């Protein structure tokens, strides 16, 4: 359709080569002319870009120029206007070299730019980490200053009063109680800060979880000056000794129960539920980890604040350090578990602590 059926030969004696060729049909001549015109237009476009300093366009211009030159040369040669071999193959080779060189140069340039960007990103990330550390340090300093200043002021005032009150009097005893209370508050602040700032690696030992929870509830009640009726505990069937870090678990339960006891608007007792992690109480088999729920019927926590309650130094209470729930989250993650917050049916907040089972090693460590 493009070439005629007639074949003729042409010999290039000085190369000892003989070409077999066929003349184009009328349609072939139109097609060749159309593609030739397209190549010329592309060549002109890239030549203009190359004149403006575009290195990639220079390579494209060389490639198209070689193809156009080869096509014109071979057309004249086929028409016996000029002698010599066909140059189309050589033109295609030049085109491949030009385009390949351009692609390689672009790849190298992009790789270098990516490396520079990576270095800049690493520097920016390091600077961001430093700023975040400084911001956290400043926030910590502000929290410590605020939390320590208030009880210290009370202690100083009480000390001044003690100098004036007669020993053994009612005022003297009341002031001593105030000093004791504020000293315990300072101790708790320091303990929370140390627990959050320097957590030790967890030590996993098979532990009677229900006994740890009962002991932690008693400690939380004493800390919050609550009665036995203020906290109820339900241990569901199927809870068995679990490999965990007893100290971390105990501290997490204390923080959760204390937080629930201090919930604004709380009317009834805090409900603590301990159950096996896989619902094994239904068939009497041993549990796979544990699930601990601590629920109160207070005012609850707004939806937009639920993600922030586990953030260090964030607290909804004026006297809180904002580290209690952050320590709970850290303890849960140290066990490979998690903790979340939902709304208690009827109003209030429910914190759910999930600790997965762990395979005990001979040494007792994970």
C-alpha positions as CSV (number, residue, x, y, z in Angstrom):
1,X,0.0,0.0,0.0
2,X,2.9,2.3,0.7
3,X,5.5,0.7,-1.5
4,X,4.9,-0.6,-5.1
5,X,5.3,-4.3,-6.0
6,X,8.2,-3.5,-8.4
7,X,11.6,-4.0,-6.8
8,X,14.9,-2.6,-8.2
9,X,18.4,-3.0,-7.1
10,X,21.1,-0.5,-6.6
11,X,24.8,-1.3,-6.1
12,X,27.3,0.8,-4.1
13,X,30.6,-0.5,-5.5
14,X,33.0,1.1,-3.2
15,X,31.2,-0.5,-0.2
16,X,30.6,-3.7,-2.0
17,X,26.9,-3.5,-1.1
18,X,23.8,-4.0,-3.2
19,X,20.4,-2.5,-2.1
20,X,17.0,-4.0,-3.0
21,X,14.4,-1.3,-2.9
22,X,10.8,-0.5,-4.1
23,X,9.5,2.8,-5.2
24,X,6.6,4.4,-3.1
25,X,3.1,4.4,-4.2
26,X,1.1,7.7,-4.5
27,X,-0.2,7.0,-1.0
28,X,3.3,6.2,0.2
29,X,4.6,9.5,-1.1
30,X,1.9,11.4,0.7
31,X,2.5,9.5,3.9
32,X,6.3,10.1,3.7
33,X,5.7,13.7,3.0
34,X,3.3,14.0,6.0
35,X,5.7,12.4,8.4
36,X,8.6,14.3,7.0
37,X,6.8,17.6,7.5
38,X,6.0,16.5,11.1
39,X,9.6,15.8,11.8
40,X,10.7,19.2,10.4
41,X,8.2,21.0,12.6
42,X,9.4,19.1,15.7
43,X,12.9,19.9,14.7
44,X,12.2,23.6,14.4
45,X,10.3,23.6,17.8
46,X,13.2,21.9,19.6
47,X,15.8,24.1,17.8
48,X,14.1,27.2,19.2
49,X,14.1,25.8,22.7
50,X,17.7,24.8,22.3
51,X,18.5,28.4,21.3
52,X,17.1,29.5,24.7
53,X,19.5,27.2,26.5
54,X,17.4,24.1,27.1
55,X,19.9,21.2,27.2
56,X,17.2,18.5,26.8
57,X,15.8,20.3,23.7
58,X,19.4,20.3,22.3
59,X,19.5,16.5,22.5
60,X,16.0,16.2,20.9
61,X,17.1,18.7,18.2
62,X,20.1,16.6,17.3
63,X,18.0,13.4,17.3
64,X,15.4,14.9,15.0
65,X,18.0,16.6,12.8
66,X,19.7,13.2,12.3
67,X,16.4,11.6,11.3
68,X,15.4,14.4,9.0
69,X,18.8,14.4,7.3
70,X,18.7,10.6,6.9
71,X,15.2,10.7,5.4
72,X,16.1,13.4,2.9
73,X,19.4,11.8,2.0
74,X,17.8,8.4,1.5
75,X,15.0,9.9,-0.6
76,X,17.5,11.5,-2.9
77,X,19.5,8.4,-3.0
78,X,16.5,6.2,-3.8
79,X,15.7,8.6,-6.7
80,X,19.3,8.2,-8.0
81,X,19.8,12.0,-7.6
82,X,22.9,11.3,-5.4
83,X,24.9,8.2,-4.9
84,X,26.1,6.5,-1.8
85,X,24.6,4.2,0.9
86,X,21.4,4.7,2.8
87,X,21.9,6.6,6.0
88,X,18.6,5.9,7.8
89,X,20.1,3.2,10.1
90,X,22.9,5.6,11.0
91,X,20.4,8.4,11.7
92,X,18.4,6.1,14.0
93,X,21.6,5.2,15.8
94,X,22.4,8.9,16.3
95,X,18.9,9.5,17.5
96,X,19.1,6.7,20.1
97,X,22.5,8.0,21.4
98,X,21.1,11.6,21.7
99,X,17.9,10.6,23.4
100,X,19.6,8.1,25.6
101,X,22.3,10.6,26.6
102,X,19.5,13.2,27.4
103,X,17.6,10.7,29.5
104,X,20.8,9.6,31.3
105,X,21.7,13.3,32.0
106,X,18.2,14.0,33.3
107,X,18.3,10.9,35.5
108,X,21.7,11.9,37.0
109,X,20.4,15.5,37.5
110,X,17.2,14.2,39.2
111,X,19.2,11.8,41.4
112,X,21.5,14.7,42.5
113,X,18.5,16.9,43.2
114,X,16.9,14.1,45.1
115,X,20.0,13.6,47.2
116,X,20.2,17.3,47.9
117,X,16.5,17.4,48.8
118,X,17.0,14.3,51.1
119,X,19.9,16.1,52.9
120,X,17.8,19.2,53.2
121,X,14.9,17.2,54.5
122,X,17.2,15.4,57.1
123,X,18.5,18.8,58.3
124,X,15.0,20.2,58.5
125,X,13.8,17.1,60.4
126,X,16.7,17.3,62.8
127,X,15.9,21.0,63.4
128,X,12.2,20.2,63.9
129,X,13.1,17.5,66.4
130,X,15.3,19.9,68.3
131,X,12.5,22.5,68.3
132,X,10.0,19.9,69.5
133,X,12.3,18.9,72.3
134,X,12.8,22.5,73.3
135,X,9.1,23.1,73.2
136,X,8.4,19.9,75.2
137,X,11.1,21.0,77.7
138,X,9.6,24.5,78.0
139,X,6.1,22.9,78.5
140,X,7.5,20.6,81.1
141,X,9.2,23.5,82.9
142,X,6.0,25.5,82.8
143,X,4.0,22.5,84.2
144,X,6.6,21.8,86.9
145,X,6.8,25.5,87.9
146,X,3.0,25.8,88.1
147,X,2.4,22.5,89.9
148,X,5.2,23.0,92.4
149,X,4.7,26.7,93.1
150,X,1.2,26.3,94.5
151,X,1.9,23.6,97.1
152,X,5.2,25.3,98.0
153,X,3.2,28.5,98.7
154,X,0.8,26.6,100.9
155,X,3.7,25.0,102.8
156,X,5.4,28.3,103.4
157,X,2.2,29.9,104.6
158,X,1.5,26.9,106.9
159,X,5.1,27.1,108.2
160,X,4.6,30.7,109.1
161,X,1.4,29.8,110.9
162,X,3.2,27.0,112.8
163,X,5.6,29.5,114.2
164,X,2.8,31.4,115.7
165,X,0.4,28.6,116.8
166,X,1.0,27.0,120.2
167,X,2.2,23.4,120.0
168,X,-0.5,20.9,120.7
169,X,-3.3,23.4,119.8
170,X,-6.0,22.7,117.2
171,X,-4.5,25.2,114.8
172,X,-1.1,23.6,115.1
173,X,-2.4,20.2,114.3
174,X,-4.4,21.5,111.3
175,X,-1.3,23.3,109.9
176,X,0.8,20.1,110.3
177,X,-1.9,18.2,108.3
178,X,-1.8,20.9,105.6
179,X,2.0,20.6,105.4
180,X,1.7,16.8,105.2
181,X,-0.9,17.0,102.5
182,X,1.0,19.4,100.3
183,X,4.3,17.4,100.8
184,X,2.5,14.3,99.5
185,X,1.2,16.3,96.6
186,X,4.7,17.4,95.7
187,X,5.9,13.8,96.0
188,X,3.1,12.6,93.6
189,X,4.1,15.3,91.1
190,X,7.7,14.3,91.2
191,X,6.8,10.6,90.9
192,X,4.6,11.2,87.8
193,X,7.3,13.2,86.1
194,X,10.0,10.6,86.8
195,X,7.7,7.8,85.7
196,X,7.0,9.6,82.4
197,X,10.5,10.9,81.7
198,X,12.5,7.8,82.6
199,X,10.4,4.7,82.0
200,X,12.3,1.5,82.7
201,X,12.1,-1.5,80.3
202,X,9.2,-3.8,81.3
203,X,9.8,-7.0,83.2
204,X,7.3,-9.6,82.2
205,X,6.4,-12.2,84.8
206,X,3.3,-14.4,85.2
207,X,1.1,-12.5,87.6
208,X,-2.2,-12.9,89.3
209,X,-3.8,-9.9,87.5
210,X,-6.9,-9.8,89.7
211,X,-4.8,-9.4,92.9
212,X,-2.8,-6.6,91.3
213,X,-6.0,-4.8,90.3
214,X,-7.5,-5.2,93.8
215,X,-4.3,-3.8,95.4
216,X,-4.2,-0.9,92.9
217,X,-7.8,0.0,93.6
218,X,-7.1,0.2,97.4
219,X,-4.1,2.5,96.7
220,X,-6.3,4.7,94.4
221,X,-9.0,4.9,97.0
222,X,-6.5,5.9,99.7
223,X,-5.0,8.5,97.4
224,X,-8.3,10.0,96.5
225,X,-9.7,9.7,100.1
226,X,-12.6,7.6,98.8
227,X,-14.6,5.0,100.6
228,X,-15.0,1.3,99.7
229,X,-18.5,2.1,98.3
230,X,-16.9,4.5,95.8
231,X,-15.3,1.7,93.7
232,X,-16.9,-1.6,92.7
233,X,-14.8,-4.4,91.1
234,X,-16.2,-7.3,89.0
235,X,-13.8,-10.0,87.9
236,X,-15.4,-12.2,85.2
237,X,-14.8,-15.9,84.9
238,X,-11.9,-17.0,82.8
239,X,-9.3,-14.5,84.0
240,X,-6.1,-16.4,84.7
241,X,-2.5,-15.4,85.6
242,X,-1.0,-13.4,82.8
243,X,2.5,-12.5,81.8
244,X,2.9,-8.8,82.5
245,X,4.9,-6.1,84.3
246,X,3.2,-5.9,87.7
247,X,4.5,-2.4,88.5
248,X,3.4,-0.9,85.2
249,X,0.0,-2.6,85.4
250,X,-0.5,-1.5,89.0
251,X,0.4,2.1,88.2
252,X,-1.9,2.1,85.1
253,X,-4.9,0.9,87.2
254,X,-4.1,3.4,90.0
255,X,-4.1,6.3,87.5
256,X,-7.3,5.1,85.8
257,X,-9.2,4.6,89.0
258,X,-7.9,7.9,90.5
259,X,-8.9,9.7,87.3
260,X,-12.4,8.2,87.5
261,X,-12.8,9.0,91.2
262,X,-12.0,12.7,90.4
263,X,-14.3,12.9,87.5
264,X,-16.4,16.1,87.6
265,X,-20.1,15.5,88.4
266,X,-19.6,11.9,89.4
267,X,-22.7,10.6,91.3
268,X,-22.3,6.8,91.7
269,X,-19.4,4.5,92.3
270,X,-16.6,3.9,89.8
271,X,-17.2,0.5,88.1
272,X,-14.0,-1.6,87.4
273,X,-14.5,-4.7,85.3
274,X,-11.7,-7.3,84.6
275,X,-12.3,-9.9,81.9
276,X,-10.3,-12.2,79.7
277,X,-9.2,-10.8,76.4
278,X,-10.7,-13.4,74.2
279,X,-14.0,-13.9,76.0
280,X,-12.8,-17.3,77.3
281,X,-15.2,-17.0,80.2
282,X,-17.9,-18.5,77.9
283,X,-16.2,-21.9,77.6
284,X,-14.1,-22.0,80.7
285,X,-10.7,-22.0,78.9
286,X,-7.7,-19.8,79.9
287,X,-7.8,-16.2,78.6
288,X,-5.5,-14.6,76.0
289,X,-4.6,-11.4,77.8
290,X,-6.9,-9.2,79.8
291,X,-9.4,-6.3,79.3
292,X,-9.8,-3.8,82.1
293,X,-12.6,-1.3,82.0
294,X,-12.9,1.7,84.4
295,X,-16.2,3.5,84.0
296,X,-17.6,6.6,85.8
297,X,-21.0,8.4,85.6
298,X,-19.6,11.9,85.6
299,X,-19.9,14.7,83.1
300,X,-17.8,12.7,80.6
301,X,-15.2,14.1,78.1
302,X,-16.1,16.1,75.0
303,X,-15.6,14.3,71.7
304,X,-13.0,16.8,70.4
305,X,-10.9,16.3,73.6
306,X,-10.7,12.5,73.6
307,X,-7.6,12.2,71.6
308,X,-5.8,14.9,73.7
309,X,-6.4,13.3,77.1
310,X,-3.5,10.8,76.5
311,X,-1.2,13.7,75.5
312,X,1.5,14.5,78.1
313,X,0.9,17.6,80.2
314,X,-2.8,17.9,79.0
315,X,-5.3,17.9,81.9
316,X,-8.9,19.0,82.4
317,X,-8.4,19.5,86.1
318,X,-6.6,22.6,87.5
319,X,-4.5,20.5,89.9
320,X,-3.5,17.8,87.4
321,X,-0.1,17.4,85.9
322,X,-1.5,15.9,82.7
323,X,0.7,12.8,83.0
324,X,-1.6,10.2,84.6
325,X,-3.3,9.1,81.4
326,X,0.0,9.5,79.4
327,X,1.6,7.0,81.8
328,X,-1.4,4.7,81.3
329,X,-0.9,4.8,77.5
330,X,2.8,4.3,77.8
331,X,2.3,1.2,80.1
332,X,-0.2,-0.2,77.6
333,X,2.1,0.2,74.7
334,X,5.0,-1.4,76.7
335,X,2.8,-4.5,76.9
336,X,1.9,-4.3,73.2
337,X,-1.6,-3.3,74.1
338,X,-3.7,-0.2,73.9
339,X,-6.1,2.1,75.8
340,X,-9.1,4.0,74.5
341,X,-11.8,6.2,75.8
342,X,-15.6,5.8,75.1
343,X,-18.8,7.2,76.6
344,X,-20.4,5.4,79.4
345,X,-24.0,4.4,78.7
346,X,-26.1,7.0,80.6
347,X,-23.2,9.5,80.7
348,X,-19.6,9.5,81.8
349,X,-16.3,8.2,80.6
350,X,-15.1,4.6,80.2
351,X,-11.4,3.8,79.8
352,X,-10.6,0.4,78.3
353,X,-7.1,-1.1,78.9
354,X,-6.3,-4.1,76.7
355,X,-3.2,-6.2,77.4
356,X,-2.5,-9.1,75.0
357,X,-1.1,-12.4,76.2
358,X,2.6,-13.0,76.1
359,X,4.5,-16.3,75.8
360,X,6.6,-16.6,78.9
361,X,10.3,-17.2,78.5
362,X,12.4,-19.3,81.0
363,X,14.1,-16.1,82.4
364,X,10.7,-14.4,82.9
365,X,11.5,-11.6,80.5
366,X,10.0,-10.9,77.1
